[in-house]
Amino acid sequence: MSTSPALVSIGEPLIEFNRPKEGDGRTWLQGFGGDSQNVAIAATRQGASAGYVTSLGQDWMGDAFLELWQSEGLDASCVSRHPTAPTGVSFVTHGLAGHKFDYLRKNSAASLMTPETLPADYIAGARYFHLSAIGQAISDTARRTCDAAVSAARAAGVKISYDTNLRLRLWELDVARATIDATVARCDVLLPSLDDSQQLTGLKEPDAIVDYYLKVGAPVIALKMSADGCLVATSKERFRVPGHRVEAVDATGAGDTFDGSFLARLLAGDDLKAAARYANVAAALSTKGYGAVTPIPRAAEVRAEMARAGSAG
């Protein structure tokens, strides 16, 4: 009936320059980022079919993304190219407090997306539609486009996955909170992180945070707690899945890897607990190398790690 992949994601891809901690301070690794893009690639690497809705510049960076997506098997049939606006760029540096992001993304091609150019039928043909608060924050038109995409998904009965990924350099906290809560009320699977949620809700305890978002209207919540794993909650059940220990190098994109892996396993028929266990291991493995996309593991690696951890336990 539909030619759409099982998962469709929308947002802004960012060409990534990552400065390794052990380097000379002037050497950068060129990679790929952008949270919603990372989610889509993580899902494809776990065996799900996924597609991306965005706009790229007519530049080498846009060309590089199209080559990446073709090699990953990510459907880019609904990606447009803007005639003058550039593809966005992110810079990742590392310090004692962890990784830090800086951006060149103002007036990027993705930030100029409009509801009028939205491929609503493509979104309506998916089983899951994923977006994040970053995609809503990059511009007013992008926010309206994301809202129209959510409406298209809901009208078609497509399940909506939402990451509250908070970037306060993009918008004020009050605006972010209002927009995010309104989107939470319309989503089916909420994928927040603990630090973002603490800022958004003013609450500290994970259980209080999931209580808050259940009341706002999210039916399923998987609260990501970094090394402490995740807390999964619905109105009927609640459980914690402990973190998976690895020698972490760079946590860039780990939460996105969790999202894409969790959704891929739900699409494959896993229950919430099995999907969360798998996603925890995938996210942990993604921290063993630099960059958002390069270290995202494939299904065979995750399965092997789960088997190794199981036998070790």
N, C-alpha and C positions, 0 to 999 in steps of 0.2 A: 504494500500500500504506500509506504513512504521510502524515499531514498535518503532520508536523514539518518545520520549515525545515532547510536543509542544515547550518547551524551553530547550536548551542544553547550559550549561555553562562550561567554562574551567578555570583552575587556580590552586592555591595552598591552601589547607585547613590548618589551624593552630590550634593546641590545645591551648586554651586560659587560661591564669592564670590572673585573674583580682583582684587587691587589693582594697577593698572598702575604701572610704574616712574615714568612721567612725570606721574602724577596728584598731587593735593594731599595724599595720605595718608589721606583720609577717603572717597574715592569708590571704590566696588567695582562691578565688572561681575558681574552674576548670570549664571551659566552652569550647565553640567551636567558631572558627572564620575563617578568610580568606575571603576576600571581595567577590570573585566570588561564594564561597560556601554559604555565607550569602544570596546573591541574589537568588540563587536557592531555598533555604529553604523559604525565604520570598515569593517567587512565589508559592510554594506548599501550604503554609499556606493561601494563598488567593484563592486557588482552581485550580491553573494551574498544568498541568503535567510538571515535570521538571526532568532533568538528569544532571549528573556531569561527566566531563572528568578530571581525575587527576591520580596521583600515590601516594600511601601511603607506609609507612615503614611496615616491619614485626614486629610491636611493639604494645604495649597495646593501644597506641594512634591511630594507624590505625584501630585496632579492635573497638575502641570507636566510631570512625567516621562511620564505617560501621553499627554499631548498631543504631547510631543516624539517619542515612539516611534511614534505614529500617523503623524505627518508624515514620519518617516524610513522608514516601511514596515517597522519592526521589530516582530515578532510578540510581543505581550504577553499572549497568551491564558492563560499559566500564571503570571502575576504576581498575587500576593494582596495584600490590604490588611489591615493589622493594626488592630484596633479602637482601641487606645490608644497604641501605641509610635510614635514619630516617624520620619520619613525622615531619614537622616543628612545632615550638612553638612560641607563642607570649605572652608577658607580658604587661598588661595594668595597668598603675598607674594614679593617679588623682591629679591635683594641681590647682593653681589659674588660670593657662592658659588653663585648660581643661584636656582632657585625653592625655596620652603619651604612645607610643608604643616602646617596645624593643623586639628583636627577637633572636631566635636560629633557623636559617633556612638555613644557608650555606650548600650546597650539600645535601639538603633535597631530598626526593624521587621525589617530584613534580618538583623540579628544574632540574632534570635529564631526564625529558620527552623529546622525540625526534620526529621529523616529521615522521620517519619511523614507529613508533608505534601508530600514530594517527588514531582513528576510524573515518575515513572520511565519510563513509557511514552513520554512526550514526548521525553525524553533518548534513549531507545532507538531512536527513529525518525529521529534526525539522522545525518549523515555524520561530523561533527566535534562534539565536546563540549569546551568551553573553561572552564577555571577558573584561579584564581591563588591564591598563598599569602595574599594579603590576605583573600580570602573565607574561608580556613581560620583566620585569626588573630583575626577579630573576636569570636568567642565559641566556647565548647566545643560548643554545639549546632550552630553554623554549620560547625565543623570536621567533626562527625559527618555533617552533611547533605552536605557536599562529598565526603566519603569514600563515602557511600551512592550519590551521583551517579556517581562514578568506577566503582563496582562495577556499577551499572546499565548504564553505557556499555560497559564491558568485556564484560559478559555478552551484550550485543547486537552485539558486533563494531564498535562505534562508535569511531573514532579519537579519542584524547584529546590535547588541546593544553593545555600548562601553562606559566604564567608564574611564576617564582620571586619575583616582586615582594616585596621585604623591607621591612617596617615594624617596626623594633625597639621602637617605642612600644606596639605591640600585643602582643608576646610576647618571651620571652627567646630569645637567639640559639641556645642548645642545643636548646630545644624546637622552634624554627623549623627548625633544621638537620635534626633527626630527622624531623619531619613532611614537610619538603620532599623529603628524599632518598627517603623511603618513597613519595611521590607520583611522583617522577621515575621510579622503578622500574616504575610502572604506566602511564606516559604513552607516547604515540607521537611527539609533536612537543614539544620543550622549547624555550621562548623566554625564556631568562634575560638579564639585563643584566650588563655587566662589573663594575660597582661592587658590585651585590648578590652576585654570584658570588664576588668576592674576599673579601667578609665571610663568606660561607657556607662556603667551602672552605679559606680561608687561603692560597690560591694567587694569584699575581699575573699570570702569563702566560696570555693567551687560549687558547693551545694546550693548556696544562696543565689549564685549567678544562674544556675540552671533553673531554679525555682522562678526567678524573675522572667527568664525567656520562655518558660512554659506558660506563664500567665500572659505574656505578650501574644503568644499564639503559635509558637513553633512546636510541631508534633514530635519531632525527633531532634535531639541535641547531642552532638559529640564535642565536648569541651576539651580542647587540646591544652595540655599542661607540660609541654616540653619533656624534660627527662622524667617527669612524674607520670607520663602516660596520658590517659584521657579518662574523662567521666562521661558516660553515655546515659541519657535520661529520656524517658517518655512519661506520659501520665500514669503508666502502669508498672514500669520497672526502672531501675537505676543501678548501675554497676560501674566499677572502676577497672580499667585495664592498666596494669603497671607498665612503666616505660621499659624499652629494650635498650640495654647498655652497649655502647660501642665507643671507640676512640674517635670522638667528634673533631672535625677540622673546621667546618663551616656550616652553620645552620641555615644559610640562605635557601629558601624554598622548601624547608622541611615540612612546614604546615601545609603547603600546597601539595606536596607529595602525599601527605596523609589524606587530604581531601580527595585527590584523584584516585588513590588506591581504595579508599573507603567506598567511593561511588562505584568503582569498577567491580568490587566484590558484591555490593548490593545488586548491581545489574546481573551479576553471575548467579544470584540466588542465595548468597550467604545471609544468615541472620545478623543482627546488629553486633552481637558479641564476637562472632567469627570475623566479620568485616573490620571491627575495631582492632582486634589482635593483629590481623594482617597489616592494616594501615600503620599501626605503631611500629612494626618491624621495618616496613618500607620507608617510613619517615626517618627512622634511626639510621638506616643504611645510607640515606641521601646526604647525611651530614659528614660522611667519610671522605668527601672530596670537595674541591672548590667549585662554586657556581651553583646556579639554581637547577639547570637542566642536566648537565653532564653526569652528575652523580646519581640521578634518579635511577633506582634499580629496576630491572626487568623481573617478570614474574618468577622465572627460574631461580634468580638470585634470592628473592624473598623466600621462596619455598625452601631452598637449601638452608638459609639462615634459620628459618623456623624449625626445620628438622634438626639442625645442629643444636639450637638452644633447647629443644625438647629432649634430645638425648643427653645433653649436658645436665639438664635439670632432673 
